[in-house]
Amino acid sequence: MSIKYSVKGVDRWTKRLRDKSKQAQVATDRQLELSSKRIERGAKTGAPVDTGALKNTIFSVKAGHLTYKVTAPQHYAIYVEKGTRKMRAQPFLKPAIDAEQPKLISNLRKLYER
């Protein structure tokens, strides 16, 4: 079971990027990598800690061209993030993404306005 979120607004920038130079693609990829690392740190900070297993399994990885994935592979991560009928949600990934989204879009905007 997995949790999937995406940052809205990035697709527009990546479409523009296809027409840009290789240097612009490398710079964009770097911004996405930095952003994924900040999301990873934010998720680790926000993850509830009992044994620390959930927090210790959160990581980010390059998943394709201009695509990074932040994941929490612990089998119960989805239940912590979303909650269950008998357990309240304790979101840790979505708040990290929400905090990073405006920064990423601002950084991409600056990159393309050069």
N, CA, C and O atoms as a DFTB+ gen file, in Angstrom:
456 C
 N C O
     1  1       0.851      -1.169       0.000
     2  2       0.000       0.000       0.000
     3  2       0.900       1.236       0.000
     4  3       1.919       1.260       0.690
     5  1       0.537       2.234      -0.751
     6  2       1.383       3.419      -0.818
     7  2       0.543       4.684      -0.767
     8  3      -0.668       4.668      -0.984
     9  1       1.228       5.773      -0.475
    10  2       0.624       7.098      -0.427
    11  2       1.192       7.851      -1.620
    12  3       2.401       7.811      -1.851
    13  1       0.358       8.529      -2.373
    14  2       0.858       9.279      -3.512
    15  2       0.300      10.691      -3.484
    16  3      -0.913      10.898      -3.445
    17  1       1.203      11.652      -3.504
    18  2       0.849      13.062      -3.618
    19  2       1.694      13.628      -4.748
    20  3       2.752      13.086      -5.067
    21  1       1.241      14.693      -5.342
    22  2       2.061      15.379      -6.334
    23  2       1.965      16.872      -6.069
    24  3       1.000      17.360      -5.481
    25  1       2.987      17.578      -6.518
    26  2       3.024      19.026      -6.335
    27  2       2.393      19.665      -7.556
    28  3       2.902      19.525      -8.668
    29  1       1.288      20.366      -7.356
    30  2       0.578      21.000      -8.463
    31  2       1.359      22.218      -8.952
    32  3       1.960      22.942      -8.158
    33  1       1.343      22.430     -10.235
    34  2       2.027      23.570     -10.817
    35  2       3.374      23.213     -11.418
    36  3       3.888      23.945     -12.264
    37  1       3.946      22.111     -10.998
    38  2       5.256      21.721     -11.501
    39  2       5.153      21.224     -12.939
    40  3       6.071      21.435     -13.731
    41  1       4.054      20.569     -13.286
    42  2       3.880      20.057     -14.648
    43  2       4.022      21.166     -15.687
    44  3       4.617      20.971     -16.747
    45  1       3.473      22.314     -15.369
    46  2       3.556      23.448     -16.298
    47  2       5.019      23.830     -16.539
    48  3       5.415      24.130     -17.665
    49  1       5.813      23.815     -15.469
    50  2       7.221      24.181     -15.605
    51  2       8.002      23.104     -16.348
    52  3       8.874      23.424     -17.156
    53  1       7.707      21.848     -16.090
    54  2       8.443      20.787     -16.776
    55  2       8.098      20.744     -18.262
    56  3       8.943      20.361     -19.072
    57  1       6.879      21.126     -18.641
    58  2       6.525      21.197     -20.063
    59  2       7.325      22.302     -20.749
    60  3       7.798      22.132     -21.872
    61  1       7.469      23.415     -20.074
    62  2       8.278      24.507     -20.635
    63  2       9.729      24.065     -20.775
    64  3      10.433      24.465     -21.702
    65  1      10.152      23.241     -19.845
    66  2      11.544      22.814     -19.807
    67  2      11.934      21.996     -21.031
    68  3      13.091      22.029     -21.452
    69  1      11.001      21.274     -21.599
    70  2      11.312      20.436     -22.762
    71  2      11.884      21.255     -23.915
    72  3      12.636      20.742     -24.743
    73  1      11.519      22.528     -23.955
    74  2      12.010      23.403     -25.013
    75  2      13.298      24.127     -24.620
    76  3      13.883      24.843     -25.432
    77  1      13.728      23.943     -23.398
    78  2      14.909      24.649     -22.906
    79  2      16.167      23.819     -23.137
    80  3      16.107      22.672     -23.579
    81  1      17.284      24.419     -22.832
    82  2      18.573      23.778     -23.025
    83  2      18.836      22.689     -21.985
    84  3      18.128      22.576     -20.985
    85  1      19.851      21.907     -22.242
    86  2      20.277      20.861     -21.308
    87  2      20.663      21.486     -19.968
    88  3      20.394      20.906     -18.916
    89  1      21.282      22.646     -19.997
    90  2      21.691      23.334     -18.768
    91  2      20.469      23.667     -17.910
    92  3      20.513      23.524     -16.688
    93  1      19.397      24.105     -18.534
    94  2      18.168      24.414     -17.794
    95  2      17.564      23.144     -17.204
    96  3      17.025      23.165     -16.098
    97  1      17.652      22.041     -17.940
    98  2      17.138      20.776     -17.423
    99  2      17.925      20.316     -16.202
   100  3      17.348      19.832     -15.229
   101  1      19.228      20.468     -16.257
   102  2      20.077      20.092     -15.119
   103  2      19.752      20.970     -13.912
   104  3      19.659      20.472     -12.790
   105  1      19.579      22.265     -14.136
   106  2      19.250      23.184     -13.038
   107  2      17.884      22.850     -12.437
   108  3      17.713      22.907     -11.220
   109  1      16.923      22.505     -13.276
   110  2      15.593      22.127     -12.786
   111  2      15.662      20.832     -12.000
   112  3      15.053      20.706     -10.937
   113  1      16.408      19.869     -12.526
   114  2      16.558      18.595     -11.820
   115  2      17.171      18.823     -10.441
   116  3      16.773      18.187      -9.465
   117  1      18.128      19.720     -10.366
   118  2      18.764      20.030      -9.074
   119  2      17.749      20.637      -8.104
   120  3      17.733      20.280      -6.926
   121  1      16.901      21.549      -8.587
   122  2      15.867      22.142      -7.732
   123  2      14.900      21.073      -7.229
   124  3      14.502      21.085      -6.064
   125  1      14.526      20.153      -8.111
   126  2      13.616      19.078      -7.710
   127  2      14.270      18.157      -6.681
   128  3      13.618      17.701      -5.742
   129  1      15.554      17.889      -6.866
   130  2      16.277      17.050      -5.903
   131  2      16.333      17.722      -4.531
   132  3      16.066      17.086      -3.511
   133  1      16.680      19.007      -4.513
   134  2      16.735      19.742      -3.245
   135  2      15.366      19.772      -2.575
   136  3      15.253      19.620      -1.359
   137  1      14.337      19.967      -3.377
   138  2      12.981      19.999      -2.854
   139  2      12.594      18.651      -2.253
   140  3      11.982      18.600      -1.186
   141  1      12.944      17.566      -2.927
   142  2      12.612      16.234      -2.395
   143  2      13.340      15.978      -1.081
   144  3      12.789      15.340      -0.184
   145  1      14.562      16.463      -0.959
   146  2      15.307      16.300       0.302
   147  2      14.656      17.110       1.425
   148  3      14.595      16.656       2.567
   149  1      14.166      18.317       1.094
   150  2      13.480      19.119       2.117
   151  2      12.165      18.462       2.534
   152  3      11.801      18.491       3.709
   153  1      11.456      17.873       1.577
   154  2      10.223      17.151       1.911
   155  2      10.555      15.953       2.797
   156  3       9.854      15.686       3.773
   157  1      11.608      15.242       2.461
   158  2      12.044      14.099       3.279
   159  2      12.322      14.540       4.719
   160  3      11.852      13.916       5.671
   161  1      13.091      15.622       4.866
   162  2      13.397      16.126       6.218
   163  2      12.131      16.538       6.955
   164  3      11.971      16.237       8.138
   165  1      11.230      17.227       6.255
   166  2       9.976      17.655       6.871
   167  2       9.118      16.484       7.297
   168  3       8.504      16.515       8.364
   169  1       9.071      15.448       6.468
   170  2       8.285      14.254       6.807
   171  2       8.889      13.542       8.012
   172  3       8.164      13.070       8.888
   173  1      10.211      13.466       8.054
   174  2      10.872      12.827       9.203
   175  2      10.621      13.620      10.480
   176  3      10.410      13.042      11.545
   177  1      10.644      14.936      10.369
   178  2      10.383      15.788      11.528
   179  2       8.943      15.634      12.001
   180  3       8.682      15.625      13.204
   181  1       8.017      15.513      11.068
   182  2       6.598      15.432      11.413
   183  2       6.086      14.041      11.731
   184  3       4.965      13.887      12.217
   185  1       6.891      13.030      11.462
   186  2       6.441      11.651      11.696
   187  2       6.346      11.370      13.192
   188  3       7.269      11.689      13.942
   189  1       5.241      10.777      13.630
   190  2       5.130      10.419      15.040
   191  2       6.156       9.335      15.381
   192  3       6.427       8.446      14.574
   193  1       6.714       9.423      16.571
   194  2       7.765       8.482      16.959
   195  2       7.308       7.645      18.137
   196  3       7.018       8.166      19.214
   197  1       7.249       6.356      17.920
   198  2       7.032       5.398      19.001
   199  2       8.318       4.588      19.095
   200  3       9.072       4.721      20.059
   201  1       8.562       3.761      18.107
   202  2       9.816       3.008      18.051
   203  2      10.839       3.719      17.173
   204  3      12.030       3.420      17.250
   205  1      10.394       4.653      16.342
   206  2      11.272       5.345      15.406
   207  2      11.371       4.647      14.059
   208  3      12.051       5.133      13.155
   209  1      10.701       3.514      13.919
   210  2      10.785       2.744      12.672
   211  2      10.242       3.530      11.484
   212  3      10.856       3.531      10.417
   213  1       9.112       4.193      11.647
   214  2       8.522       4.961      10.549
   215  2       9.464       6.083      10.126
   216  3       9.773       6.229       8.944
   217  1       9.906       6.853      11.072
   218  2      10.801       7.982      10.801
   219  2      12.078       7.514      10.099
   220  3      12.561       8.169       9.175
   221  1      12.613       6.391      10.539
   222  2      13.878       5.898       9.991
   223  2      13.760       5.301       8.594
   224  3      14.778       5.087       7.935
   225  1      12.551       5.028       8.130
   226  2      12.406       4.443       6.791
   227  2      12.035       5.460       5.722
   228  3      11.979       5.105       4.544
   229  1      11.783       6.693       6.085
   230  2      11.418       7.721       5.101
   231  2      12.666       8.105       4.302
   232  3      13.710       8.410       4.878
   233  1      12.548       8.088       2.977
   234  2      13.674       8.489       2.140
   235  2      13.176       9.034       0.807
   236  3      12.023       8.831       0.425
   237  1      14.076       9.734       0.106
   238  2      13.746      10.245      -1.224
   239  2      14.687       9.602      -2.233
   240  3      15.824       9.251      -1.918
   241  1      14.182       9.460      -3.450
   242  2      14.964       8.807      -4.503
   243  2      14.544       9.374      -5.857
   244  3      13.390       9.759      -6.050
   245  1      15.491       9.420      -6.786
   246  2      15.164       9.843      -8.151
   247  2      14.376       8.715      -8.799
   248  3      14.816       7.565      -8.811
   249  1      13.210       9.051      -9.337
   250  2      12.313       8.027      -9.876
   251  2      12.187       8.089     -11.395
   252  3      11.452       7.298     -11.986
   253  1      12.882       9.003     -12.021
   254  2      12.804       9.139     -13.474
   255  2      13.264      10.520     -13.888
   256  3      13.781      11.287     -13.076
   257  1      13.072      10.827     -15.159
   258  2      13.462      12.136     -15.683
   259  2      12.636      13.224     -15.007
   260  3      11.413      13.261     -15.142
   261  1      13.310      14.103     -14.285
   262  2      12.678      15.202     -13.558
   263  2      11.593      14.712     -12.593
   264  3      10.582      15.385     -12.391
   265  1      11.809      13.556     -12.011
   266  2      10.847      12.977     -11.079
   267  2      11.581      12.437      -9.858
   268  3      12.525      11.655      -9.973
   269  1      11.129      12.869      -8.694
   270  2      11.671      12.367      -7.431
   271  2      10.524      11.843      -6.596
   272  3       9.400      12.339      -6.674
   273  1      10.819      10.842      -5.803
   274  2       9.793      10.214      -4.974
   275  2      10.264      10.236      -3.525
   276  3      11.389       9.842      -3.219
   277  1       9.389      10.699      -2.641
   278  2       9.640      10.620      -1.199
   279  2       8.698       9.547      -0.688
   280  3       7.485       9.633      -0.880
   281  1       9.249       8.551      -0.047
   282  2       8.444       7.411       0.345
   283  2       8.673       7.011       1.798
   284  3       9.734       7.240       2.379
   285  1       7.649       6.413       2.346
   286  2       7.703       5.848       3.699
   287  2       7.263       4.392       3.567
   288  3       6.076       4.097       3.706
   289  1       8.196       3.478       3.301
   290  2       7.818       2.103       2.992
   291  2       7.364       1.253       4.180
   292  3       6.998       0.091       4.005
   293  1       7.386       1.812       5.357
   294  2       6.896       1.053       6.517
   295  2       5.449       0.653       6.247
   296  3       4.653       1.492       5.823
   297  1       5.097      -0.585       6.478
   298  2       3.785      -1.105       6.077
   299  2       2.606      -0.340       6.676
   300  3       1.520      -0.346       6.096
   301  1       2.789       0.303       7.797
   302  2       1.674       1.002       8.445
   303  2       1.677       2.508       8.184
   304  3       0.867       3.231       8.763
   305  1       2.567       2.989       7.328
   306  2       2.684       4.432       7.068
   307  2       1.369       5.037       6.580
   308  3       0.995       6.130       7.006
   309  1       0.679       4.348       5.707
   310  2      -0.594       4.857       5.168
   311  2      -1.623       5.056       6.270
   312  3      -2.401       6.009       6.234
   313  1      -1.627       4.157       7.249
   314  2      -2.603       4.248       8.339
   315  2      -2.277       5.413       9.273
   316  3      -3.178       6.052       9.817
   317  1      -0.997       5.682       9.452
   318  2      -0.593       6.830      10.267
   319  2      -0.948       8.119       9.527
   320  3      -1.514       9.041      10.115
   321  1      -0.615       8.181       8.244
   322  2      -0.860       9.383       7.432
   323  2      -2.351       9.689       7.293
   324  3      -2.766      10.833       7.477
   325  1      -3.137       8.702       6.977
   326  2      -4.558       8.906       6.681
   327  2      -5.492       8.587       7.843
   328  3      -6.628       9.060       7.871
   329  1      -5.024       7.789       8.804
   330  2      -5.878       7.374       9.908
   331  2      -6.725       6.171       9.527
   332  3      -6.746       5.745       8.372
   333  1      -7.414       5.639      10.511
   334  2      -8.343       4.531      10.285
   335  2      -9.636       4.874      11.009
   336  3      -9.779       5.947      11.595
   337  1     -10.542       3.964      10.954
   338  2     -11.812       4.186      11.639
   339  2     -11.588       4.368      13.148
   340  3     -12.300       5.131      13.801
   341  1     -10.602       3.665      13.685
   342  2     -10.382       3.695      15.131
   343  2      -9.143       4.486      15.546
   344  3      -8.853       4.602      16.736
   345  1      -8.422       5.022      14.585
   346  2      -7.195       5.750      14.901
   347  2      -7.181       7.062      14.118
   348  3      -7.380       7.070      12.903
   349  1      -6.949       8.149      14.809
   350  2      -6.922       9.449      14.136
   351  2      -5.696       9.550      13.224
   352  3      -4.658       8.938      13.476
   353  1      -5.843      10.320      12.183
   354  2      -4.732      10.546      11.255
   355  2      -3.658      11.382      11.940
   356  3      -3.957      12.281      12.725
   357  1      -2.413      11.070      11.630
   358  2      -1.270      11.855      12.088
   359  2      -0.401      12.146      10.861
   360  3       0.690      11.595      10.713
   361  1      -0.903      13.016       9.989
   362  2      -0.203      13.255       8.727
   363  2       1.219      13.757       8.948
   364  3       1.464      14.613       9.798
   365  1       2.137      13.221       8.182
   366  2       3.528      13.652       8.244
   367  2       4.059      13.968       6.850
   368  3       4.936      14.820       6.709
   369  1       3.552      13.305       5.826
   370  2       4.039      13.517       4.470
   371  2       3.336      14.693       3.784
   372  3       4.004      15.550       3.206
   373  1       2.037      14.746       3.837
   374  2       1.271      15.826       3.186
   375  2       1.657      17.206       3.722
   376  3       1.833      18.126       2.923
   377  1       1.796      17.391       5.050
   378  2       2.224      18.710       5.531
   379  2       3.618      19.102       5.030
   380  3       3.877      20.276       4.765
   381  1       4.507      18.126       4.901
   382  2       5.849      18.417       4.387
   383  2       5.777      18.860       2.925
   384  3       6.486      19.778       2.514
   385  1       4.929      18.210       2.155
   386  2       4.744      18.587       0.749
   387  2       4.100      19.966       0.650
   388  3       4.539      20.806      -0.136
   389  1       3.070      20.194       1.440
   390  2       2.380      21.491       1.417
   391  2       3.313      22.637       1.786
   392  3       3.198      23.731       1.233
   393  1       4.236      22.398       2.714
   394  2       5.188      23.438       3.118
   395  2       6.208      23.707       2.015
   396  3       6.660      24.840       1.855
   397  1       6.568      22.691       1.265
   398  2       7.600      22.818       0.236
   399  2       7.070      23.351      -1.096
   400  3       7.815      23.998      -1.833
   401  1       5.836      23.100      -1.411
   402  2       5.282      23.445      -2.720
   403  2       5.508      24.901      -3.125
   404  3       6.001      25.141      -4.228
   405  1       5.172      25.888      -2.283
   406  2       5.392      27.277      -2.721
   407  2       6.872      27.602      -2.933
   408  3       7.214      28.392      -3.813
   409  1       7.745      26.998      -2.131
   410  2       9.188      27.235      -2.294
   411  2       9.668      26.695      -3.632
   412  3      10.422      27.359      -4.343
   413  1       9.232      25.499      -3.967
   414  2       9.652      24.886      -5.225
   415  2       9.163      25.705      -6.416
   416  3       9.934      25.980      -7.336
   417  1       7.922      26.086      -6.407
   418  2       7.377      26.857      -7.526
   419  2       8.076      28.207      -7.642
   420  3       8.353      28.668      -8.750
   421  1       8.360      28.840      -6.519
   422  2       9.091      30.106      -6.530
   423  2      10.499      29.919      -7.107
   424  3      10.954      30.726      -7.917
   425  1      11.177      28.860      -6.690
   426  2      12.528      28.595      -7.197
   427  2      12.521      28.295      -8.693
   428  3      13.407      28.744      -9.419
   429  1      11.532      27.543      -9.156
   430  2      11.435      27.259     -10.590
   431  2      11.107      28.522     -11.374
   432  3      11.632      28.731     -12.468
   433  1      10.250      29.354     -10.825
   434  2       9.906      30.617     -11.492
   435  2      11.165      31.480     -11.648
   436  3      11.407      32.040     -12.717
   437  1      11.961      31.584     -10.584
   438  2      13.209      32.367     -10.652
   439  2      14.153      31.791     -11.700
   440  3      14.806      32.529     -12.438
   441  1      14.215      30.481     -11.756
   442  2      15.092      29.806     -12.705
   443  2      14.701      30.130     -14.146
   444  3      15.570      30.362     -14.986
   445  1      13.408      30.148     -14.432
   446  2      12.941      30.373     -15.797
   447  2      12.856      31.842     -16.171
   448  3      12.763      32.168     -17.354
   449  1      12.885      32.725     -15.204
   450  2      12.817      34.153     -15.509
   451  2      14.185      34.730     -15.821
   452  3      14.299      35.904     -16.174
   453  1      15.209      33.928     -15.697
   454  2      16.562      34.414     -16.005
   455  2      16.734      34.643     -17.478
   456  3      17.809      35.052     -17.917
